[in-house]
């Protein structure tokens, strides 16, 4: 059973009389367990839908779906599959008191892997989960591999019962399932020879493994530093050497790089980022792989369409990771618009200075940076710093940051989305 949260007007759902609070019980006699069942089973043009209204009355609807008419049904969020691992670097353990409540959820859900690109370990799959993945052909999946050596992987996950990952991948691959994978690199545990073996094993999986990212472990001021540490420069450079060696082989043999170091790995190694073409379409950009080159390319592509903002003063607030890289990006925006752009680099006062990504900056940091300043016409904040409800990681609402500002502010993913014609008006 899944529950209706909202129904769009002029949709099939509204024509059928569906309403918030209704429970969708079954399609074609098959019980609905979650949003996956609804999405796949309701795709037919003709079907039978069993519903229980919010008042408790059951209805059976014979549905003939007009071509192109959307259901327009929004479901309540699913119950998240919880993680049964206890990784030393788990970000949940690095949360301070007062963090946004959803940040304390240890999720490890193959459904969110398929839908949103969340990385899952596949360590908590039951037989029925495997059957659903195969039946619905949930591909690609995003998988946290970390290590292919079973003993090392169990140590990384702190889960003695974690199944071997290679047989799992091979079983799914035999049925046409593909994967984007990641290796969170923990120095002294899954780097060096272990990393080499992991890359070799994944490469041997062939076309089923679409990409691999190597990401240095990320820690906050509250993480278990007695158990895990971030890689030092030489360790990051050694990992990059492995990445680039395998990427060169993949490009020769398969025509694409296949394995990529995250931007943070390059920064920790003190090495320049590869050119944009080395990222082969930026398949893991949301995992911090090629994010800088992606941003540069997007700004360059959209700059000509930006309005004339001559004389306007724009603040761009960001984290320490992007601070040194932002001037070249902002220079292109300034040339295209005539605006004066100032980069304001914020230290993370919530998770600690080792957390440098803009998306994890607290609302209090933005409010503090804007309070008392009146020397700007517009402030741009990283859109990824708030959730869909407009709440920052420290549970501060966007409205509270707006109240602290003395000029308009906008959320922005890449500058060009916020510097539209309405700004020039």
C-alpha positions in Angstrom: 0.0 0.0 0.0 1.1 3.5 -0.8 -0.5 6.7 0.2 -1.4 9.7 -2.0 0.2 13.0 -0.8 -1.1 15.2 -3.6 -2.9 15.1 -6.9 -2.3 17.5 -9.8 -5.3 19.2 -11.4 -6.2 18.2 -14.9 -4.5 14.9 -14.5 -5.7 11.3 -14.7 -5.6 11.0 -10.9 -7.9 14.0 -10.5 -10.3 12.6 -13.2 -10.5 9.4 -11.2 -11.3 11.3 -8.0 -8.1 10.4 -6.2 -7.3 12.7 -3.3 -4.6 13.2 -0.7 -4.9 10.5 2.0 -6.2 7.8 -0.4 -4.3 4.5 -0.2 -3.4 2.8 -3.5 -3.7 -0.9 -2.6 -3.2 -2.9 -5.8 -2.9 -2.7 -9.6 -4.2 -5.6 -11.6 -4.6 -7.6 -8.4 -0.9 -7.1 -7.4 -0.4 -5.4 -4.1 1.5 -2.1 -4.1 4.4 -2.1 -1.7 6.1 1.2 -2.6 6.7 3.8 -5.3 8.5 1.3 -7.5 5.5 -0.9 -7.8 3.3 2.1 -8.5 5.6 3.4 -11.2 6.0 0.1 -13.0 2.6 -1.4 -12.6 0.6 1.8 -13.4 2.4 2.3 -16.7 -0.1 0.2 -18.7 -2.8 1.9 -20.7 -5.5 -0.3 -19.3 -5.5 -1.5 -15.7 -7.5 -2.2 -12.6 -6.7 0.0 -9.6 -7.9 -0.8 -6.1 -8.1 2.2 -3.8 -9.0 2.8 -0.1 -10.2 6.4 0.4 -9.2 8.5 3.3 -12.6 7.8 4.7 -12.0 4.1 4.6 -14.1 3.1 1.6 -12.6 0.7 -0.9 -13.1 1.4 -4.7 -12.1 -0.6 -7.7 -11.4 1.6 -10.7 -11.3 0.3 -14.3 -8.8 2.6 -15.9 -8.2 3.4 -19.6 -5.4 5.8 -19.7 -5.6 8.4 -22.5 -2.3 8.7 -24.3 0.0 11.3 -22.9 -2.2 12.1 -19.8 0.0 11.9 -16.7 -1.3 10.3 -13.5 -0.4 13.5 -11.6 -0.2 11.5 -8.4 2.5 12.4 -5.8 3.0 9.7 -3.1 4.1 10.0 0.5 7.8 9.5 0.9 8.7 5.9 1.2 10.0 4.3 4.4 13.8 4.4 4.0 15.7 1.1 4.1 18.2 1.6 6.9 21.9 0.8 6.7 23.2 -2.2 8.6 26.8 -1.2 8.3 28.8 0.9 10.8 31.5 2.5 8.7 34.1 4.4 10.7 33.6 7.3 8.3 29.8 7.3 8.4 28.7 10.9 8.0 25.8 10.4 10.4 28.3 9.8 13.2 29.9 13.1 12.2 26.8 15.2 12.8 26.8 17.7 15.6 23.7 18.1 17.8 21.1 20.3 16.1 21.7 19.1 12.6 18.7 18.7 10.3 16.8 15.6 11.4 17.0 13.7 8.1 20.8 13.9 8.3 20.6 11.3 11.1 19.0 8.7 8.9 21.4 5.9 7.9 20.0 5.0 4.5 21.2 2.2 2.3 18.4 1.8 -0.1 18.7 0.2 -3.6 15.5 2.0 -4.6 17.0 5.4 -3.9 20.1 4.3 -5.7 18.0 3.7 -8.9 15.8 6.8 -8.5 18.2 9.4 -7.2 21.7 8.1 -7.7 22.3 7.6 -4.0 25.1 5.1 -3.4 24.1 1.9 -1.8 26.3 -1.0 -0.6 23.8 -3.8 -1.5 24.8 -5.4 1.8 21.2 -5.5 3.1 19.4 -7.1 0.1 16.9 -9.8 0.7 15.9 -12.4 -2.0 12.8 -10.4 -2.7 14.9 -7.3 -3.3 17.0 -9.1 -5.8 13.9 -10.4 -7.6 12.5 -6.8 -7.8 15.8 -5.4 -9.1 15.7 -8.0 -11.8 12.0 -7.8 -12.6 12.0 -4.0 -12.9 15.4 -3.9 -14.4 16.6 -1.2 -12.1 19.6 0.0 -14.0 21.9 1.7 -13.5 22.5 1.2 -9.8 25.0 3.3 -7.9 27.1 1.0 -5.7 29.6 1.7 -2.9 32.1 -1.0 -3.5 35.1 0.3 -1.4 37.0 -2.9 -1.9 36.4 -6.2 -3.7 38.5 -8.2 -1.2 35.7 -9.6 1.0 37.6 -9.3 4.3 38.7 -5.7 3.6 35.2 -4.7 2.5 33.7 -6.1 5.7 36.3 -4.2 7.7 35.5 -1.0 5.8 31.8 -1.5 6.3 32.2 -2.8 9.9 29.8 -5.5 9.0 31.0 -9.1 9.4 28.0 -10.4 7.5 28.3 -8.2 4.4 28.1 -10.4 1.3 30.8 -10.5 -1.3 30.3 -7.7 -3.7 31.6 -9.3 -6.9 29.2 -12.2 -7.0 26.4 -9.7 -6.4 27.5 -7.5 -9.3 28.0 -10.6 -11.6 24.6 -11.9 -10.9 22.9 -8.6 -11.7 25.2 -8.0 -14.7 24.1 -11.4 -16.2 20.6 -10.0 -16.3 21.6 -6.7 -17.9 21.9 -4.5 -14.8 24.7 -1.9 -15.0 26.5 0.1 -12.3 28.2 3.3 -11.4 30.5 2.5 -8.5 32.5 4.4 -5.9 35.5 3.7 -3.7 35.7 5.8 -0.6 39.4 5.6 0.1 40.5 5.1 3.7 44.3 5.4 4.0 46.0 2.3 5.3 42.8 0.2 4.7 41.7 0.1 1.0 44.3 2.1 -0.7 47.6 0.9 -2.2 47.6 -2.7 -3.3 43.9 -3.1 -2.2 42.9 -0.2 -4.5 44.8 -1.8 -7.3 43.0 -5.1 -6.8 39.6 -3.5 -6.6 40.1 -1.6 -9.8 41.4 -4.7 -11.5 38.4 -6.7 -10.4 35.9 -4.1 -11.4 37.6 -3.7 -14.8 37.3 -7.4 -15.3 33.5 -7.1 -14.9 33.5 -5.5 -18.3 30.8 -3.3 -19.7 28.5 -3.8 -16.7 30.6 -1.4 -14.6 30.0 1.9 -16.3 32.2 4.1 -14.1 34.3 4.1 -11.0 35.0 7.1 -8.7 37.8 7.2 -6.1 36.9 9.6 -3.4 38.9 10.4 -0.3 37.2 9.7 3.0 35.4 12.9 4.3 35.4 13.6 8.0 33.9 16.3 10.2 35.1 17.7 13.5 32.8 15.1 15.2 33.9 12.0 13.3 35.8 9.1 14.9 39.3 10.5 14.3 40.7 7.8 16.6 39.6 5.2 14.0 40.0 6.9 10.7 41.9 9.7 9.1 41.8 11.6 5.8 44.6 10.8 3.3 47.7 13.0 3.3 49.2 14.5 0.1 51.5 11.6 -0.8 48.7 9.0 -0.2 46.3 11.0 -2.4 49.0 11.2 -5.2 49.6 7.4 -5.0 45.8 6.9 -5.4 45.7 9.3 -8.3 48.5 7.4 -10.0 46.5 4.2 -9.8 43.4 6.0 -11.1 45.2 7.6 -14.0 47.0 4.4 -15.0 43.7 2.5 -15.2 42.0 5.4 -16.9 44.7 5.4 -19.6 44.2 1.7 -20.1 40.4 2.0 -20.3 40.7 4.8 -22.8 42.9 2.7 -25.0 40.8 -0.4 -24.8 37.3 0.9 -24.3 37.3 4.4 -25.6 36.5 6.2 -22.3 38.3 6.8 -19.0 36.1 4.6 -16.9 37.7 5.5 -13.5 37.9 9.0 -12.2 39.4 10.8 -9.1 37.1 13.2 -7.3 37.9 16.9 -7.3 38.8 16.6 -3.6 41.3 13.8 -4.4 43.1 16.1 -6.8 43.0 18.9 -4.3 44.5 16.7 -1.6 47.2 15.5 -4.0 48.0 19.1 -5.0 47.5 18.2 -8.6 45.6 20.2 -11.3 42.2 18.9 -12.5 42.1 17.1 -15.8 40.5 18.9 -18.8 36.7 18.6 -19.2 36.9 16.0 -21.9 38.7 13.6 -19.5 35.4 13.2 -17.6 33.5 11.6 -20.5 30.2 13.3 -19.9 30.5 13.9 -16.2 28.5 10.8 -15.1 29.5 11.2 -11.5 29.5 15.0 -11.2 27.1 14.9 -8.3 29.6 12.8 -6.4 32.1 15.6 -6.7 33.9 14.1 -9.8 34.6 16.9 -12.3 32.4 19.4 -10.6 34.7 22.3 -11.3 35.2 21.5 -15.0 31.5 21.0 -15.3 30.8 24.3 -13.8 33.3 26.1 -16.0 31.8 24.5 -19.1 28.3 25.4 -18.2 29.2 29.0 -17.5 31.0 29.3 -20.8 28.1 27.8 -22.7 25.5 30.1 -21.1 27.5 33.3 -20.7 26.3 34.8 -24.0 22.7 34.5 -22.9 23.2 36.4 -19.7 21.7 39.9 -19.3 23.6 43.2 -19.0 24.2 43.7 -15.3 26.7 46.6 -15.6 27.2 48.4 -12.3 25.5 45.6 -10.3 27.4 44.2 -7.3 26.9 40.5 -6.8 28.2 38.4 -3.8 28.9 34.7 -4.5 29.0 32.7 -1.2 30.8 29.4 -1.3 32.9 26.9 0.7 36.6 26.6 1.1 37.0 23.9 -1.5 35.7 26.2 -4.3 37.2 29.4 -2.9 40.6 29.1 -4.8 38.9 27.9 -7.9 36.1 30.4 -8.2 37.9 33.5 -9.5 38.4 32.1 -13.0 34.8 31.1 -13.2 33.5 34.4 -11.9 35.8 36.3 -14.3 33.9 34.7 -17.2 30.5 35.7 -15.7 31.8 39.2 -15.1 32.9 39.6 -18.7 29.6 38.4 -20.0 27.4 40.6 -17.7 29.5 43.6 -16.7 28.6 42.9 -13.1 31.1 43.2 -10.3 31.3 39.8 -8.6 32.9 39.2 -5.2 33.6 35.7 -3.9 32.9 35.2 -0.2 34.6 32.1 1.1 33.0 30.7 4.3 34.5 28.3 6.8 32.2 25.6 8.0 31.3 26.6 11.5 28.9 23.7 12.0 30.8 20.5 10.9 34.3 22.0 11.3 36.9 23.5 8.9 37.7 20.1 7.3 34.3 20.1 5.7 34.8 22.4 2.7 32.0 21.7 0.3 29.5 24.5 -0.2 26.5 22.2 0.0 27.2 21.5 3.7 27.6 25.0 4.8 25.1 25.9 7.6 22.5 28.6 7.4 24.2 30.5 10.3 27.3 30.9 8.2 25.4 32.6 5.4 23.4 34.7 7.8 26.6 35.8 9.5 28.4 36.7 6.3 25.4 38.8 5.0 24.5 40.5 8.3 25.6 44.1 8.3 26.7 44.2 4.7 24.9 46.7 2.4 27.5 47.0 -0.3 25.9 44.6 -2.8 22.8 44.3 -5.0 22.4 40.5 -5.0 23.8 37.5 -3.1 24.0 34.1 -4.6 23.9 31.1 -2.3 24.7 27.5 -3.3 21.3 25.9 -4.0 22.6 22.5 -2.8 23.0 23.9 0.7 19.2 23.7 1.3 16.9 20.7 1.1 13.6 20.7 -0.8 11.9 22.4 2.2 14.4 25.2 2.2 16.3 24.1 5.3 20.0 24.2 5.8 22.1 21.5 7.5 21.9 23.3 10.9 18.1 23.3 10.7 18.0 27.0 9.9 15.4 28.0 7.3 16.1 30.0 4.2 13.6 32.6 5.4 15.9 33.3 8.4 18.9 33.9 6.1 16.8 36.1 3.9 15.8 38.2 6.9 19.5 38.7 7.8 20.3 40.0 4.3 20.0 43.7 3.3 19.6 42.9 -0.4 18.0 40.2 -2.4 19.5 36.8 -2.5 19.0 33.8 -4.7 19.8 30.1 -4.7 22.0 29.1 -7.5 23.6 25.9 -8.9 25.7 27.5 -11.5 25.3 31.3 -11.6 23.6 31.4 -15.0 20.4 29.9 -13.5 20.1 32.9 -11.1 21.4 35.8 -13.2 18.4 35.9 -15.4 16.6 38.8 -17.0 14.6 39.5 -13.9 17.8 40.4 -12.1 18.5 43.2 -14.6 15.0 44.7 -14.2 
